[in-house]
Amino acid sequence: MTIILKNLKHIVTHILEEMKWVVPEAKATGRPVAITNEDALAYAVYQHQSSRATKISVYRDFKDSLGCSYKTFVCAVNRAGFVALKVLAVLMRLNREGAHPVKHTDATDVPVCLNKNAKRNRTMRGLAGWGYSGKGFYYGLKMTMTRDLKGRLLGLRFSPPSGNDRDIFRSINKNIEGIIVADAGYVSKQLEKDMTTDKRILLIKPLKTMKKICAAWQYHLYNTRFQIEFDFRNLKLFHGLCTSMTRSVNGTIGNYLLAILSFVLA
C-alpha cells in the first residue's frame, strides 16, 4: 500500500513539474498548507485506484503520517480536484495532437443518488436532474466523452440530463479532426452536415428502422464503438465515478475529475 502511494506521488510530482503553471505558487506569508497539492492529488488518485468509496478510509490508513485532522484532509483532496481539472485539460490538448484518426463519442448517466432519495438530495440540487438511459430513469448528470481508438481522452463535458446531445457533441468535438464514430442517439442530418469538413468525418450508426447501405469499413468502425462503453464501465466500477457519499458540490465535482484522472493514469 505504501509502495503504491509512493509510486503515485512520483508520477503526480513528475506531471506537475512538467506543467509548473498548474500548481499555484506558495504564499509568501501566512500559515503553510498541511498537505501540498502534489500529496493531496496522490492520495486522491490512490483512493480511486484502490476502489475506496470514502475519503475517511484513506485517512485512517495514513493518519499517523498525515499529522492533520480529517477535515483538513478532505479540504485538501477537494482542492486537488481543481488541480486535476487543469491536468486533464492539458492532457486532452496534448492527446489531440497525436491522436489516432478514429475517435469515439458517447454519453453516459452519472447518478448522484438512488431514485428513492432524489427528492431529499441537497448536495447537487440545482445542477442534477431527471434523465433516462438504457437502464431506466435516474437522478444525476450526464457525462459526454470523446476518446481515440487507443483509449486516449480527447474531450469531456458534464451537463444536466436534459441537455441537447447534439449541441454537446458539437461543443466537445469542434477542434477534433479525423473520423468520429457515434451511436444512433446522435442521428441527425444537420449534425452530419455541421460536423463534416475537409479534416473531419462524422460516422453515426443508423437506427434499426433505417434502411441504409453500410460499407465494410464503416461496419468495422461501428464495431469498435464498444471500447468507449468499456471505459464508462471501468470508470464506474473500478474508479468510483458514481457516488452518493459526497456532501458538497466541490466534493462531488472533484470526485468526478479525480476518478477520470485516476482512470487516465491507470
VOKELUM-642617 format. One record per residue: y, z, x of N, C-alpha, C, CB in turn; residue in three letters. Coordinates in steps of 0.001 Angstrom, whole numbers, plus 500000, padded with zeros to 6 digits. Atoms other than C-alpha are relative to their C-alpha. Glycine has a CB too. Layout:
<rs>
YZXYZXYZXYZXALA...
</rs>
This chain:
<rs>
498800500000500826500000500000500000501262500000500869499999501215499061MET498854499944499106502423500930502796500138498716500804499880501191500935THR499979501251499231501438497824504773500571498873499151498580499633500493ILE499481501036500905502125495606501743501504500130499859499328500092498616ILE498556499779500149505558497198501282500741499601501274500291501477499657LEU499364500363498730506377496753504988500092498478500135499214500599501194LYS499970501466499941505442493077504788501058499430499057498619499423499649ASN498990500453500954507629492642501700501405500260500528499810500694498650LEU498686499695499425510559494359503429500358498992501087500022501431500574LYS499763500984498943510156491995506366500383498648499398498751499853500892HIS499708501283500651510109488943504062501382500016499359498934499677498941ILE498710499881500691513070490165501988501145500031500995500032501259499126VAL498948499910498980515116491064505073500260498640500634499614501020501085THR499851501333499401514452487622506570500751499069499060498624499404500346HIS499325500867500980515541485863503361501487500337499914499344500140498606ILE498606499590500145518728487901503068500803499753501282500072501477499618LEU499313500331498747519564487374506742500349498524500050499134500376501208GLU499726501434500036519305483629506187501134499665499040498748499236499604GLU498934500199500989521731483980503255500903501228500011499410499750498564MET499219498783499805524163486616504553501035500221498909500684499957501334LYS498986499851501037526669485918501799499450500638498734500597498659499671TRP500595499429501210524175487215499196500238501496499918498504499711499956VAL499890498549499992524391490872500254501442500408500253499071500614501060VAL498625499574499786527828492481499821500132500842501254500503500775498801PRO499772499206498803529315493995502940500121501474499636501261499523500737GLU499936498562500247529068497773503240501457500455499909499259500777501113ALA498650499487500159532127499732502159500455500712501267500075500947498800LYS499465499362498790534359500867504990500125501501499808501366499404500368ALA499856498570500286534921504229503285499117500364498805501494500368499718THR500779499545501137533091506338500766498568500330500365500016498967498927GLY501379499565499798529574507597500361499065498805500142499546500890498840ARG500929501137499833526860505236501696498939500014498906499322500043501397PRO501031500093501029524245503963499262498712500637500492499757498534499603VAL501252499325499632520965505888499189498902498992500327499538500925498864ALA501003501051499780518884502681499036500738498685500190498978499910498802ILE499325501268499724520062499435500601499473498906499070499805499590501480THR500436501125500830519844496138498735498677499422500478501060498913499992ASN501241500535499456517093494974501080498809500844499569500072499930501523GLU501104499117500369514928498042500409499768499987498492500278501429500476ASP500138500015501455515640498022496660499289498736499537501374500109499328ALA500642501263500362514630494365496442498524500016500376500708498820500683LEU501396499916499567511446495060498397499188500890499063499916500534501438ALA500697499116500944510493497983496132499792499308498657500791501307499801TYR500091500687501286511198495854493046498930498912500035501357499394499621ALA501007501053499873509106492909494264498606500614500119500301499104501223VAL501278499285499885506355495370495216499496500421498623500148501238500913TYR500388499589501354506364496723491653499408498841499213501203500572499252GLN500443501135500811505975493281490118498751499337500580501121498973499881HIS501196500610499425503381492000492579498780500899499873500237499665501454GLN501124499076500193501258495120492038499742500281498522500264501312500734SER500193499914501458501489494716488234500289501392499450498579499603499641SER499599498695500531503188498088487714500857499795498760500771500828501068ARG499251500165501245504513498475484177501353500699500043499191500529498834ALA498767499212499958507217501017485076500452500250501438499801501334499276THR499438499690498681509517501873487964499566501373500486501523499926499957LYS500307498626499595508519505527487930498688500081500782499927500906498771ILE501256499985499244505020504719489210500244499652501462498988499018499388SER499637500338498615506556503103492300500763501161500637500857498699500046VAL499215498865499489508999506005492692499080501152500419501009500488498928TYR500922498905499665506137508527492654499217499709501269499033500250498847ARG500733500372498788504300506592495364500818500254501263499595498535499937ASP499149499941498806507286506667497736501097501062499886500633498639500252PHE498986498977500251509180509739496511500422500720501271499484501004498997LYS499688499236498783508972511588499828500823499185500989498715500470500670ASP499264500840499049510191508659501930501341499532499453499166498797500381SER498736500449500601512911507658499460501096501051500162499799499680498509LEU499010498933499845514661511025499501501157499928499033500531499984501372GLY498939500087501013516638510371496309499396500275498630500697498598500027CYS500477499750501358516409511026492581499466498717499374501125500588499132SER500536501156500716514598508767490154501123499151499411499045500454498890TYR498867500723500568517907507844488512500648499105501054501034500982499425LYS499424500793498909519281506677491869499111498804500322500197500869501259THR500950501076499722516129504625492447500095498904498947498572500549500062PHE499907500968501089516384502942489016501286499181500114499944500716498639VAL498725500711499851520072502081489570499933498992501140501146500994500245CYS500117500898498852519231500554492966499149498781499662499403500741501198ALA500877501109500365516397498438491536500699499071499011498682500526499401VAL499247500837500945518583497253488634501063499181500721500655500869498914ASN499000500720499197521279496320491163499338498862500780500721500970500976ARG500734501038499259518652494370493111499720498782499136498686500559500536ALA500224501135500896518151492191490025501069498939500153499949500468498562GLY498907500963499837521559490582490560499950499340501388501365500700499790PHE500233500618498692520749490042494242498898498946499860499610501078501072VAL501092500959500234517527488355493083500514498735499329498900500635499138ALA499416501168500661519611486070490848500617499050501015501054500433498979LEU499364500837498985521608484822493838498962499363500924500997500826500821LYS501068500548499155518463484409495940499289498858499289498988501098500381VAL500664501058500770516798482393493169500880498760499890499636500506498600LEU499080501140500102519894480219492791499977499171501282501436500486499710ALA500048500716498720519813479344496497498652499310500186500265500966501171VAL501332500587499852516050478760496493499828498768499119498929501032499664LEU500109501158500890516291476421493497500791498813500541500490500360498593MET499186501087499427519067474441495161499278499360501186501391500531500444ARG500726500522498841517011474102498359498741499250499562499628501145500961LEU501216500659500491513860473211496395500294498611499434499331500861498931ASN499655501305500584515675470360494623500158498934501078501292500106499181ARG499758500976498927516499468729497964498715499356500491500710500666501165GLU501269500570499525512846468249498918498911500062498961499540500713501239GLY500956499848501101511180468341495507499069498804499884500737500201498689ALA500942501072500311508135466316494533500616499120498906498609500578499547HIS499398500880501023509093463244492429499643500373498561499574498581500249PRO500426499633501350507153464618489429500398501447499704498468499812499838VAL499574498670500425508654467587487575499472500311498602501534500109500027LYS500400499569501334507691469611484512501063500933499436498614500698500032HIS499084499100500700509975471290481985499333500496498728501346499293499677THR500564499438501222508833473648479261500669501344499740498447500156500107ASP499429498713500400509884476793477389498884500919499531501066499817498885ALA500976499018500460508010479991476603500715501177499363499108500475501162THR499439498828500665508578483048474449499982501200500947499217500319498704ASP499925498768499214509684486305476102500326501145499037501082499890501152VAL499742498903500945509256489140473554500599501216500708498702500402499281PRO499405498776499426511341492273474155499378501254499395501526500016499775VAL500701498878500612509242494489471870498977499448499019500992500972499288CYS500930500410501046506479494405469292500771499658498733498959501109499721LEU499315500424501222507374492761465999500316501174499075499153498981499259ASN499795498859500887506997496046464126501160500897500453498724500817499915LYS498900499180499477509659497614466369501321499232500090499634500537501373ASN498821500854499823512184494750466156501248500596499354499735498618499419ALA498830499451500698514462496465463614500575501221500708499629500369498572LYS499543498791499307514661499590465781500421499725501442498905501049499985ARG499663500311498609515213497769469075501515500009500207499417498631500402ASN498575499910499715518623498614470559500357499395501360500443501448499949ARG499725500452498635518292497534474182500543498581500040498744500086500838THR499618501414499952518583493795473538500619499518498699498798499149500327MET499362500380501258520310493855470168501254499173500295500357501260499157ARG498869500888499766522838491029470019499664498859500946501158500783500549GLY500436501056499085521006488986472680498676499391499543499863500551501427LEU501303500464500461517456488780471347500078499561498533498939501110500176ALA500059500456501383516458487186468058498577499612499635500953498816499775GLY501323500421500448513528485986466000499745498546500376499858500189498484TRP500405501350499644511672482949467216498561499753499607500188499757501488GLY501372500361500359508434481119466642499385499186501137499962499198498661TYR500739500735498979505868479930469176498601499708499470499936500800501341SER501364500298500417502262478780469054499197501244499655499298499237501076GLY500699498736500285501233482452468886500543500681498750500117500948501191LYS499422499417501199503398483140465843501431500440500226499170501170499534GLY498631499520499902506715484883465264500096501098501066500490500525498630PHE499744498967498992508219487066467992501487500345499995499548499526501418TYR498605499564499882511414489018468639500322500119501485500250501368499249TYR499687499977498581512971488319472021500884498846500415498741499982500805GLY499240501105499426514323485500474181499071498811500239500690500431501320LEU500756501195499624513248482022475209500351499658501438500308498795499041LYS499780500369498604512798481077478864499600498541500204499200500931500955MET500262501406499690513079477404479862499973499838501508501072499064499359THR500183500113498553511866476448483317499639498569500385498911500971500485MET500384501279499410511612473313485440499403500255501374501217499034500095THR500651499879498683509227473102488391499456498638500389498850501074499981ARG500550501282499577507879470280490505498481500092500073500585499572501365ASP501459500065500010504263469202490922499368500948501023499547498576500272LEU500500499064498993503902471501493955500274501452499627500624499695501347LYS499785498640500469504979474543491936501304500626500408498924500840500467GLY498720499437499559508482474961493357500990500065498833500591499158501158ARG499056499783501091511069476375490961501271499191500221500336501490499867LEU498826500870499894513931473942490260501103500363499018499595498569499783LEU499005499675501024515671475167487116499500501129499119500327498765499146GLY500383498844500798515738478266484934501140500366499064499627501197500901LEU498984499545500942517527479442481819499371500857498910500737498803499380ARG500386499146501114517185482283479306500987499757498864499970501511500417PHE499150500271501154518509481738475799499400500661498769500167498475499776SER500569499507501256518130483045472239498967499010499471501113500234498947PRO501023500914500523515090481603470423500564498879499133498993500777499202PRO499395501008500871517424479723468081500732498912500773500955500660499041SER499305500999499194518928477763470996499359498626499889500031500433501448GLY500494501368500113518611473982470826499261499600501279501165499023499719ASN500830500326498833515746472973473152500516498776500752498561499762499566ASP499555501245499366517186469530473821501291500214500784500203498902498944ARG498763499691499270520619470864474813499697500793501259500977500782499108ASP500408499211498825518970473376477144499350499092501032499023501139499595ILE500657500965499107516852470572478587501041499211500789499096499034499194PHE498932500749499320519971468548479360500706500868501035501020499469498979ARG499240499106499128521647471571480926499292500277501317500270501302499293SER500672499586498767518990472617483433499502498814500822498838500913499672ILE500515501168499276517929469069484368501068498965500354498933499338499183ASN498951500995499780521305467370484726500132499586501462501320500537499510LYS499903500333498575521151467496488556498637499764500641500720501106500741ASN501363500194499499517407466852488888499605498539499835498994500927499258ILE500413501399500010516018463431489761498478499898500003500591499250501210GLU501435500232499993512541461898489525499452499802498607499293501143500666GLY500678500125501296510032461829486669499834501397499412498609499281500146ILE500085498690500656510421464778484297499045499886498820501413500500499531ILE501017500026501050507382465417482100500233501179499052498561500053500612VAL499782498959501001507866467363478855498993499845498871501443499943499450ALA500963500063501093505735468215475841500634499419498741499435501389499711ASP499565500668501229506016466919472285501156500707499305498846499891499048ALA498884499277500600508566469600471373501356499417500341499960501422500425GLY498737500618499576511236467532473123500131498548499538500121500063501512TYR499943501385500477510571464261471289501367499703499380498875499734498970VAL498675500396500496513954462610470756500415498722500707501060501131500226SER499545501252499405515123459053471294501344500187500701500109498908498928LYS498686499767499396518639460295472007499877500742501324500893500788499042GLN500217499258498755517378462751474629499473499071501082499019501168499778LEU500531500959499022515388459993476356501113499075500500498850499167499376GLU498893500885499618518466457768476333500990500725500911500725499472498745LYS499024499238499224520746460511477687499487500352501395500372501268499257ASP500544499481498744518390461683480448499406498921500905498949501026499703MET500564501070499175517074458316481681501119499278500748499193498999499129THR499014500657499141519101456978484619499262499196501063500964501042500659THR500612500753498900518516454889487731499125500895500879501086499336500852ASP500722499075499128517217458020489510499142500999499229500978500747500869LYS500750499027500793515536459824486641499318499316498813500933501126499506ARG500773500499501142512817459026484079499502501208499210498796499089500467ILE500494498932500866512024461271481128498728499523499306501078500422498955LEU501304500359500567508382461191480063499578501109499038498919499788501129LEU500312499005501023507788463037476783498666499655499341501132500076498939ILE501290500229500641504283463432475406500214499757498505499043501205500234LYS499761500304501425504224461789471942499254500958499076499580498561499689PRO500679499208501017503305463661468787498678499345499612500895500173498762LEU501310500540500392499757463264467480500126498943498908499084501128499522LYS499813500951501108501107461377464467500687498709500435500809500647498895THR499291501185499515502963458861466633499013498981500563501036500389501072MET500823501082499464501328455507467375500735499378501173499681498931498909LYS499297500441498794502374454864470946498984499676501096501004501088500486LYS500909500411498941500581452962473689500346500760501277500071498467500231ILE499804499189498794500097455044476817499343499307501190499418501433499811CYS500550500584498780499663453567480305499166501053500734501135499458500918ALA500894499079499284497075455075482668500789501017500824499048499214500916ALA499218499079499175499720456573484981500730501035499140501008499221500853TRP499350499057500902501521458153482013498996501055499524500619499258498793GLN501041499079500442498286459691480761499684501018501097498728499226499603TYR500288499110498875497644461132484209501115501044500162499833499183501306HIS498887499070499857501121462679484378500053500999498850501310499238500085LEU500065499080501136500771464150480882499004501129500290499599499242498707TYR501059499029499737497612465904482076500353500992501110498732499277500360ASN499591499032498971499479467636484923500895501089499412500733499284501147THR499056499069500592501699469499482474499420501402499815500467499469498677ARG500625498691500184499165472355482145500422500973501103498472499860499975PHE499660499132498866500375473649485523501158500940499677500351499156501219GLN498883499139500354503635474973484096499555501067498994501160499166499424ILE500557499002500909501628476726481366499308501107500794499009499345499011GLU500619499008499122499658478464484136501061500900500632499170499306501095PHE498904499202499430502956479562485695500480501046498999501176499090500420ASP499585499056501039504026481155482406498964501118499848500202499269498651PHE501081499012500146500651482868482124500027501005501150498623499296499944ARG499982499107498843500843484274485654501219500925499986499983499186501289ASN498798499180500081504407485486485150499832501147499016501189499149499603LEU500144498972501030503452487396482021498876500988500309499747499349498658LYS501162499132499791500035488754483041500035500752501323498744499185499931LEU500126499421498660500457489439486755501318500392500661499299499039500877PHE498715499670499380504195489783487450500952500743499061500664498738500486HIS499230499123500877505425491801484484501258499393499412500368501205500735GLY498812500624500579507834489275482977500368500638498667499776498500499818LEU499743499427501330507479490679479450499803501512500049499065499363498926CYS500089498543500028508179494384479000500881500557498894500404500599501359THR499179499281500974509479496790476392500372501373500534499264500132498657SER499756498694499375509890499671478874501441500195500456499084500176501179MET498630499882499493513460498907479953500902500642498954500553498619500403THR499110499271500892516318500932478472501453499548500115499907501472500283ARG498637500541499899519374498801479313499917498489500137500773500623501209SER499954501462499853520448495165479283499849499623501469501327499426499428VAL500109500289498569520893495228483068498562500148500477500918500926500807ASN501384499787499593517392496641483460499079498907499494499516501339499509GLY500845501050500572515876494018481156500196498669500719500298499835498512THR499718501262499300517616491024482739499524500086501441501511499668499955ILE500470499801498626516909492466486181498497499886500096500443501353500522GLY501457500093500010513226492785485269499547498543499968499423500760498799ASN500365501417500075513066489078484344500207499305501351500827499293498908TYR499667500675498744514763487943487548499091500456501135501460500256500369LEU500859499474498952512694490221489776498557499535499819500063501523500018LEU501356500515500258509453489117488090499888498554500484499653500089498482ALA500026501406499562510342485476488767500054499913501524501183499210499378ILE499948499989498528511296486228492384498665500446500581501130500928500500LEU501323499545499565508018488109492786498995498855499938499518501181499131SER500905501137500164506166485047491480500273498916501045500135499416498590PHE499628501037499017508082482678493772499550500394501406501530499761499984VAL500364499534498668507341484830496843498502500280500167500775501240500319LEU501431499669499939503661485407495963499220498946500794499419500122498576ALA
</rs>
